[in-house]
Amino acid sequence: MSSNDQLRSNLHRELVASGKRDQLVELLKSRLIESGWRDDLKAYTKERINSKDSAQSVDEIIKDVSPHAR
């Protein structure tokens, strides 16, 4: 395991143990909603689904919209 992976693992363990991880996740969710990111991604996804073959799998849809979500 690289030192970066070890650091990440230690940080994750500490955040979980302190209960801060859940707080950070909730803060991130609320900020994304406030910024309009969620609604934008939802609209973009609907547009992509409607413009393509209706037989797309969920995995294909995710692969298609993931770059936009980042």
ZAVOKE-291892 format. One record per atom (N, C-alpha, C): residue in one letter; y negated, z negated, x; atom name; chain; residue number from 1. Coordinates in steps of 0.2 Angstrom, whole numbers, plus 5000, padded with zeros to 4 digits. Atoms other than C-alpha are relative to their C-alpha. Last residue first. Example, Ala and Ser with C-alpha at 12.3 -4.5 7.8 and 13.67 -1.06 7.14 Angstrom:
BEGIN
{residu:s&v:5006&w:5001&u:4996&atome:N&chaine:A&num:2}
{residu:s&v:5005&w:4964&u:5068&atome:CA&chaine:A&num:2}
{residu:s&v:4995&w:4997&u:4996&atome:C&chaine:A&num:2}
{residu:a&v:5006&w:5000&u:5004&atome:N&chaine:A&num:1}
{residu:a&v:5022&w:4961&u:5062&atome:CA&chaine:A&num:1}
{residu:a&v:4994&w:5000&u:5004&atome:C&chaine:A&num:1}
***
This chain:
BEGIN
{residu:r&v:5002&w:5004&u:4994&atome:N&chaine:A&num:70}
{residu:r&v:4921&w:5064&u:4912&atome:CA&chaine:A&num:70}
{residu:r&v:4993&w:5001&u:5001&atome:C&chaine:A&num:70}
{residu:a&v:5000&w:5007&u:5001&atome:N&chaine:A&num:69}
{residu:a&v:4925&w:5068&u:4894&atome:CA&chaine:A&num:69}
{residu:a&v:4997&w:4997&u:5006&atome:C&chaine:A&num:69}
{residu:h&v:5007&w:5001&u:5003&atome:N&chaine:A&num:68}
{residu:h&v:4921&w:5087&u:4897&atome:CA&chaine:A&num:68}
{residu:h&v:4999&w:4992&u:4999&atome:C&chaine:A&num:68}
{residu:p&v:5006&w:4999&u:4995&atome:N&chaine:A&num:67}
{residu:p&v:4935&w:5088&u:4910&atome:CA&chaine:A&num:67}
{residu:p&v:4993&w:4999&u:4997&atome:C&chaine:A&num:67}
{residu:s&v:5001&w:5005&u:4995&atome:N&chaine:A&num:66}
{residu:s&v:4947&w:5079&u:4898&atome:CA&chaine:A&num:66}
{residu:s&v:4994&w:5002&u:5005&atome:C&chaine:A&num:66}
{residu:v&v:5007&w:5004&u:5000&atome:N&chaine:A&num:65}
{residu:v&v:4944&w:5091&u:4884&atome:CA&chaine:A&num:65}
{residu:v&v:4999&w:4995&u:5005&atome:C&chaine:A&num:65}
{residu:d&v:5006&w:4995&u:5001&atome:N&chaine:A&num:64}
{residu:d&v:4957&w:5105&u:4888&atome:CA&chaine:A&num:64}
{residu:d&v:4994&w:4996&u:5000&atome:C&chaine:A&num:64}
{residu:k&v:5001&w:4997&u:4993&atome:N&chaine:A&num:63}
{residu:k&v:4971&w:5093&u:4896&atome:CA&chaine:A&num:63}
{residu:k&v:4993&w:5005&u:4999&atome:C&chaine:A&num:63}
{residu:i&v:5003&w:5005&u:4995&atome:N&chaine:A&num:62}
{residu:i&v:4969&w:5082&u:4881&atome:CA&chaine:A&num:62}
{residu:i&v:4999&w:5003&u:5006&atome:C&chaine:A&num:62}
{residu:i&v:5007&w:5002&u:5002&atome:N&chaine:A&num:61}
{residu:i&v:4971&w:5096&u:4869&atome:CA&chaine:A&num:61}
{residu:i&v:4997&w:4996&u:5005&atome:C&chaine:A&num:61}
{residu:e&v:5005&w:4994&u:4999&atome:N&chaine:A&num:60}
{residu:e&v:4986&w:5103&u:4878&atome:CA&chaine:A&num:60}
{residu:e&v:4993&w:4998&u:4998&atome:C&chaine:A&num:60}
{residu:d&v:5001&w:4999&u:4993&atome:N&chaine:A&num:59}
{residu:d&v:4994&w:5086&u:4878&atome:CA&chaine:A&num:59}
{residu:d&v:4996&w:5005&u:5002&atome:C&chaine:A&num:59}
{residu:v&v:5005&w:5005&u:4999&atome:N&chaine:A&num:58}
{residu:v&v:4991&w:5084&u:4859&atome:CA&chaine:A&num:58}
{residu:v&v:4999&w:5000&u:5008&atome:C&chaine:A&num:58}
{residu:s&v:4997&w:5006&u:5000&atome:N&chaine:A&num:57}
{residu:s&v:5001&w:5101&u:4857&atome:CA&chaine:A&num:57}
{residu:s&v:4994&w:4995&u:5002&atome:C&chaine:A&num:57}
{residu:q&v:5001&w:5004&u:4993&atome:N&chaine:A&num:56}
{residu:q&v:4991&w:5116&u:4852&atome:CA&chaine:A&num:56}
{residu:q&v:5004&w:4993&u:4999&atome:C&chaine:A&num:56}
{residu:a&v:4993&w:5003&u:4998&atome:N&chaine:A&num:55}
{residu:a&v:4999&w:5126&u:4837&atome:CA&chaine:A&num:55}
{residu:a&v:4999&w:4996&u:5006&atome:C&chaine:A&num:55}
{residu:s&v:4998&w:5006&u:5004&atome:N&chaine:A&num:54}
{residu:s&v:4982&w:5129&u:4829&atome:CA&chaine:A&num:54}
{residu:s&v:5006&w:4996&u:5002&atome:C&chaine:A&num:54}
{residu:d&v:4994&w:5000&u:5004&atome:N&chaine:A&num:53}
{residu:d&v:4977&w:5141&u:4842&atome:CA&chaine:A&num:53}
{residu:d&v:5002&w:4994&u:4997&atome:C&chaine:A&num:53}
{residu:k&v:4994&w:4998&u:4997&atome:N&chaine:A&num:52}
{residu:k&v:4960&w:5139&u:4848&atome:CA&chaine:A&num:52}
{residu:k&v:5006&w:5000&u:4995&atome:C&chaine:A&num:52}
{residu:s&v:5001&w:4994&u:4997&atome:N&chaine:A&num:51}
{residu:s&v:4942&w:5138&u:4841&atome:CA&chaine:A&num:51}
{residu:s&v:5006&w:5003&u:5004&atome:C&chaine:A&num:51}
{residu:n&v:5001&w:4995&u:5005&atome:N&chaine:A&num:50}
{residu:n&v:4946&w:5124&u:4829&atome:CA&chaine:A&num:50}
{residu:n&v:4999&w:5007&u:5003&atome:C&chaine:A&num:50}
{residu:i&v:4994&w:4999&u:5004&atome:N&chaine:A&num:49}
{residu:i&v:4953&w:5113&u:4842&atome:CA&chaine:A&num:49}
{residu:i&v:5000&w:5006&u:4995&atome:C&chaine:A&num:49}
{residu:r&v:4995&w:4997&u:4996&atome:N&chaine:A&num:48}
{residu:r&v:4939&w:5116&u:4854&atome:CA&chaine:A&num:48}
{residu:r&v:5007&w:5001&u:4996&atome:C&chaine:A&num:48}
{residu:e&v:5002&w:4993&u:4998&atome:N&chaine:A&num:47}
{residu:e&v:4926&w:5112&u:4841&atome:CA&chaine:A&num:47}
{residu:e&v:5005&w:5004&u:5004&atome:C&chaine:A&num:47}
{residu:k&v:4999&w:4997&u:5006&atome:N&chaine:A&num:46}
{residu:k&v:4935&w:5096&u:4835&atome:CA&chaine:A&num:46}
{residu:k&v:4998&w:5008&u:5001&atome:C&chaine:A&num:46}
{residu:t&v:4993&w:5000&u:5001&atome:N&chaine:A&num:45}
{residu:t&v:4936&w:5090&u:4853&atome:CA&chaine:A&num:45}
{residu:t&v:5002&w:5004&u:4994&atome:C&chaine:A&num:45}
{residu:y&v:4997&w:4995&u:4995&atome:N&chaine:A&num:44}
{residu:y&v:4918&w:5094&u:4856&atome:CA&chaine:A&num:44}
{residu:y&v:5007&w:5001&u:4999&atome:C&chaine:A&num:44}
{residu:a&v:5002&w:4993&u:5003&atome:N&chaine:A&num:43}
{residu:a&v:4913&w:5084&u:4840&atome:CA&chaine:A&num:43}
{residu:a&v:5002&w:5006&u:5005&atome:C&chaine:A&num:43}
{residu:k&v:4996&w:4999&u:5007&atome:N&chaine:A&num:42}
{residu:k&v:4924&w:5069&u:4845&atome:CA&chaine:A&num:42}
{residu:k&v:4998&w:5007&u:4998&atome:C&chaine:A&num:42}
{residu:l&v:4993&w:4998&u:4999&atome:N&chaine:A&num:41}
{residu:l&v:4917&w:5070&u:4863&atome:CA&chaine:A&num:41}
{residu:l&v:5004&w:5001&u:4994&atome:C&chaine:A&num:41}
{residu:d&v:5001&w:4994&u:4997&atome:N&chaine:A&num:40}
{residu:d&v:4899&w:5069&u:4857&atome:CA&chaine:A&num:40}
{residu:d&v:5007&w:5003&u:5002&atome:C&chaine:A&num:40}
{residu:d&v:5001&w:4995&u:5005&atome:N&chaine:A&num:39}
{residu:d&v:4903&w:5055&u:4845&atome:CA&chaine:A&num:39}
{residu:d&v:5000&w:5007&u:5003&atome:C&chaine:A&num:39}
{residu:r&v:4994&w:4999&u:5004&atome:N&chaine:A&num:38}
{residu:r&v:4911&w:5045&u:4859&atome:CA&chaine:A&num:38}
{residu:r&v:4999&w:5005&u:4995&atome:C&chaine:A&num:38}
{residu:w&v:4995&w:4997&u:4996&atome:N&chaine:A&num:37}
{residu:w&v:4897&w:5048&u:4872&atome:CA&chaine:A&num:37}
{residu:w&v:5006&w:5001&u:4995&atome:C&chaine:A&num:37}
{residu:g&v:4998&w:4994&u:5003&atome:N&chaine:A&num:36}
{residu:g&v:4883&w:5044&u:4860&atome:CA&chaine:A&num:36}
{residu:g&v:5006&w:5004&u:5003&atome:C&chaine:A&num:36}
{residu:s&v:5003&w:4994&u:4996&atome:N&chaine:A&num:35}
{residu:s&v:4875&w:5032&u:4872&atome:CA&chaine:A&num:35}
{residu:s&v:5002&w:5006&u:4996&atome:C&chaine:A&num:35}
{residu:e&v:5007&w:5000&u:5001&atome:N&chaine:A&num:34}
{residu:e&v:4878&w:5017&u:4860&atome:CA&chaine:A&num:34}
{residu:e&v:4997&w:5006&u:5003&atome:C&chaine:A&num:34}
{residu:i&v:5001&w:4999&u:5007&atome:N&chaine:A&num:33}
{residu:i&v:4897&w:5021&u:4859&atome:CA&chaine:A&num:33}
{residu:i&v:4992&w:5001&u:4999&atome:C&chaine:A&num:33}
{residu:l&v:4998&w:4993&u:5002&atome:N&chaine:A&num:32}
{residu:l&v:4899&w:5022&u:4877&atome:CA&chaine:A&num:32}
{residu:l&v:4998&w:5002&u:4993&atome:C&chaine:A&num:32}
{residu:r&v:5005&w:4996&u:4997&atome:N&chaine:A&num:31}
{residu:r&v:4889&w:5006&u:4879&atome:CA&chaine:A&num:31}
{residu:r&v:5002&w:5007&u:4999&atome:C&chaine:A&num:31}
{residu:s&v:5006&w:5000&u:5004&atome:N&chaine:A&num:30}
{residu:s&v:4900&w:4997&u:4866&atome:CA&chaine:A&num:30}
{residu:s&v:4995&w:5005&u:5004&atome:C&chaine:A&num:30}
{residu:k&v:4999&w:4997&u:5006&atome:N&chaine:A&num:29}
{residu:k&v:4916&w:5003&u:4875&atome:CA&chaine:A&num:29}
{residu:k&v:4994&w:5000&u:4996&atome:C&chaine:A&num:29}
{residu:l&v:5000&w:4993&u:4999&atome:N&chaine:A&num:28}
{residu:l&v:4910&w:4998&u:4892&atome:CA&chaine:A&num:28}
{residu:l&v:5001&w:5004&u:4994&atome:C&chaine:A&num:28}
{residu:l&v:5007&w:4997&u:4998&atome:N&chaine:A&num:27}
{residu:l&v:4905&w:4981&u:4886&atome:CA&chaine:A&num:27}
{residu:l&v:5000&w:5007&u:5001&atome:C&chaine:A&num:27}
{residu:e&v:5004&w:5000&u:5006&atome:N&chaine:A&num:26}
{residu:e&v:4922&w:4978&u:4878&atome:CA&chaine:A&num:26}
{residu:e&v:4993&w:5003&u:5001&atome:C&chaine:A&num:26}
{residu:v&v:4997&w:4995&u:5004&atome:N&chaine:A&num:25}
{residu:v&v:4932&w:4983&u:4893&atome:CA&chaine:A&num:25}
{residu:v&v:4995&w:5001&u:4994&atome:C&chaine:A&num:25}
{residu:l&v:5002&w:4994&u:4997&atome:N&chaine:A&num:24}
{residu:l&v:4921&w:4972&u:4904&atome:CA&chaine:A&num:24}
{residu:l&v:5002&w:5006&u:4996&atome:C&chaine:A&num:24}
{residu:q&v:5007&w:5000&u:5002&atome:N&chaine:A&num:23}
{residu:q&v:4924&w:4957&u:4892&atome:CA&chaine:A&num:23}
{residu:q&v:4997&w:5007&u:5003&atome:C&chaine:A&num:23}
{residu:d&v:5001&w:4998&u:5007&atome:N&chaine:A&num:22}
{residu:d&v:4943&w:4961&u:4893&atome:CA&chaine:A&num:22}
{residu:d&v:4992&w:5000&u:4998&atome:C&chaine:A&num:22}
{residu:r&v:4997&w:4993&u:5001&atome:N&chaine:A&num:21}
{residu:r&v:4943&w:4961&u:4912&atome:CA&chaine:A&num:21}
{residu:r&v:4998&w:5002&u:4992&atome:C&chaine:A&num:21}
{residu:k&v:5006&w:4995&u:4999&atome:N&chaine:A&num:20}
{residu:k&v:4932&w:4945&u:4913&atome:CA&chaine:A&num:20}
{residu:k&v:5002&w:5007&u:4999&atome:C&chaine:A&num:20}
{residu:g&v:5002&w:4998&u:5006&atome:N&chaine:A&num:19}
{residu:g&v:4946&w:4934&u:4907&atome:CA&chaine:A&num:19}
{residu:g&v:4995&w:5005&u:5000&atome:C&chaine:A&num:19}
{residu:s&v:5006&w:5003&u:5002&atome:N&chaine:A&num:18}
{residu:s&v:4947&w:4925&u:4923&atome:CA&chaine:A&num:18}
{residu:s&v:4998&w:5002&u:4993&atome:C&chaine:A&num:18}
{residu:a&v:4999&w:5007&u:4999&atome:N&chaine:A&num:17}
{residu:a&v:4965&w:4929&u:4927&atome:CA&chaine:A&num:17}
{residu:a&v:4994&w:4996&u:4997&atome:C&chaine:A&num:17}
{residu:v&v:4995&w:5002&u:5006&atome:N&chaine:A&num:16}
{residu:v&v:4963&w:4947&u:4921&atome:CA&chaine:A&num:16}
{residu:v&v:5000&w:4992&u:5000&atome:C&chaine:A&num:16}
{residu:l&v:5003&w:4999&u:5007&atome:N&chaine:A&num:15}
{residu:l&v:4948&w:4949&u:4932&atome:CA&chaine:A&num:15}
{residu:l&v:5004&w:4998&u:4994&atome:C&chaine:A&num:15}
{residu:e&v:5006&w:5005&u:5001&atome:N&chaine:A&num:14}
{residu:e&v:4956&w:4941&u:4947&atome:CA&chaine:A&num:14}
{residu:e&v:4997&w:5001&u:4993&atome:C&chaine:A&num:14}
{residu:r&v:4997&w:5006&u:5002&atome:N&chaine:A&num:13}
{residu:r&v:4972&w:4952&u:4945&atome:CA&chaine:A&num:13}
{residu:r&v:4995&w:4994&u:4999&atome:C&chaine:A&num:13}
{residu:h&v:4997&w:4999&u:5007&atome:N&chaine:A&num:12}
{residu:h&v:4962&w:4968&u:4944&atome:CA&chaine:A&num:12}
{residu:h&v:5003&w:4993&u:4998&atome:C&chaine:A&num:12}
{residu:l&v:5005&w:5000&u:5005&atome:N&chaine:A&num:11}
{residu:l&v:4952&w:4963&u:4959&atome:CA&chaine:A&num:11}
{residu:l&v:5002&w:5000&u:4993&atome:C&chaine:A&num:11}
{residu:n&v:5003&w:5007&u:5000&atome:N&chaine:A&num:10}
{residu:n&v:4967&w:4959&u:4969&atome:CA&chaine:A&num:10}
{residu:n&v:4995&w:5000&u:4995&atome:C&chaine:A&num:10}
{residu:s&v:4996&w:5004&u:5003&atome:N&chaine:A&num:9}
{residu:s&v:4975&w:4976&u:4964&atome:CA&chaine:A&num:9}
{residu:s&v:4998&w:4993&u:5000&atome:C&chaine:A&num:9}
{residu:r&v:5000&w:4998&u:5007&atome:N&chaine:A&num:8}
{residu:r&v:4960&w:4986&u:4968&atome:CA&chaine:A&num:8}
{residu:r&v:5005&w:4995&u:4996&atome:C&chaine:A&num:8}
{residu:l&v:5006&w:5003&u:5003&atome:N&chaine:A&num:7}
{residu:l&v:4959&w:4977&u:4985&atome:CA&chaine:A&num:7}
{residu:l&v:4999&w:5001&u:4993&atome:C&chaine:A&num:7}
{residu:q&v:4999&w:5007&u:5000&atome:N&chaine:A&num:6}
{residu:q&v:4977&w:4981&u:4989&atome:CA&chaine:A&num:6}
{residu:q&v:4994&w:4996&u:4997&atome:C&chaine:A&num:6}
{residu:d&v:4995&w:5002&u:5005&atome:N&chaine:A&num:5}
{residu:d&v:4975&w:4999&u:4984&atome:CA&chaine:A&num:5}
{residu:d&v:5001&w:4992&u:4999&atome:C&chaine:A&num:5}
{residu:n&v:5004&w:4998&u:5006&atome:N&chaine:A&num:4}
{residu:n&v:4960&w:5001&u:4995&atome:CA&chaine:A&num:4}
{residu:n&v:5004&w:4998&u:4994&atome:C&chaine:A&num:4}
{residu:s&v:5005&w:5006&u:5001&atome:N&chaine:A&num:3}
{residu:s&v:4969&w:4992&u:5009&atome:CA&chaine:A&num:3}
{residu:s&v:4996&w:5001&u:4994&atome:C&chaine:A&num:3}
{residu:s&v:5006&w:4999&u:4996&atome:N&chaine:A&num:2}
{residu:s&v:4983&w:5005&u:5007&atome:CA&chaine:A&num:2}
{residu:s&v:4996&w:4994&u:4999&atome:C&chaine:A&num:2}
{residu:m&v:5006&w:5000&u:5004&atome:N&chaine:A&num:1}
{residu:m&v:5000&w:5000&u:5000&atome:CA&chaine:A&num:1}
{residu:m&v:4994&w:5000&u:5004&atome:C&chaine:A&num:1}
***
